[in-house]
Amino acid sequence: MAPVVNKPVMLEIDGKQIEFIPTYHPAATIYNKEARKGLDDTMALVAERLRPEMRFGGFMLDMDGTIYKGGNPIPGAREFIAYLRKNGIPFVFLTNNSSHSRDFYSDKLARMGFDASKDDVLTSMTATIRFLISERFGRRVYPLATPDVVKEMEDAGIDVVDDDPDIVVLTFDTTITYEKINNAFHFLKKGAEFIATHPDDVCPTEDFYDIDIGPFIRMFEQMCQTTATIIGKPNRLMLEMAAREMGVRPEDTVMVGDRLYTDIAMADRAGTQSILVLSGETDRSMLDGSEIRPTVALGSVADIPDLIEGRRRPVL
Ligand SMILES: [Mg+2]
């Protein structure tokens, strides 16, 4: 079902004019039927009704563009994580980037002053490893992956092989070579299953983008007449794993991210709540032009505690 989007309205709060975009998705539980009837009344009242209907069982947090940008934390993000910890609200950091292990991300977060450990991080690689163990147990795997990711797979008990695999696993391999590509081509042609950690075409860098694995997925699919099983965002598998990790029902989770077509699309597909933050890739004009709608749009994660506390100020 299509999401319902309303025109932005201006609210006067503490003497300041603040723009608010009320949106809801039928699959989400933001508004009950009673509240929907009132949509055309006063948008300020809609904003008032929104909060009690939103549940904050646990947060799934995208990292790049949401928690930090390049090597710097988003202002207020550390305080937001501290707020979640203090209030016992579960959370997990999610990333589609499969070029690094979980240790890499927890170290990176710690260096920026976040109170986070390896167990708080779920990468598309971790999700893929869990998928291989639970759904493809004992199969032989040929990975296109960096050495530390290959090690993470081996440490998890995956049977990593150089030849004659049952499965080719494509990750964001920044050490990819012609030899690896050609090997994978041969294995897939001979009928190996094709699994990819995530679908992104590009990966944001400090000042531009790097090529990610999407174009490689299409190349192998076209060359080998196969279709990849994709594990990361926007596949709801990742979201369900994160919910299980936090001990929260998927419908009680909130996905927070800066990308409409991965972060918010995943929440959309899984029928869960989502918060789009405008601190990363997406700006207002992209949000206005997109069919993918978050439950709420905010400036950044720094605004979330106020949303939870029921103050109106953070609404965009
Ligand atoms: Mg992001």
Boltz pocket constraint, residues with backbone or C-beta under 6 A from the ligand:
constraints:
  - pocket:
      binder: B
      contacts: [[A, 62], [A, 63], [A, 64], [A, 65], [A, 66], [A, 257], [A, 258], [A, 259], [A, 280]]
      max_distance: 6.0
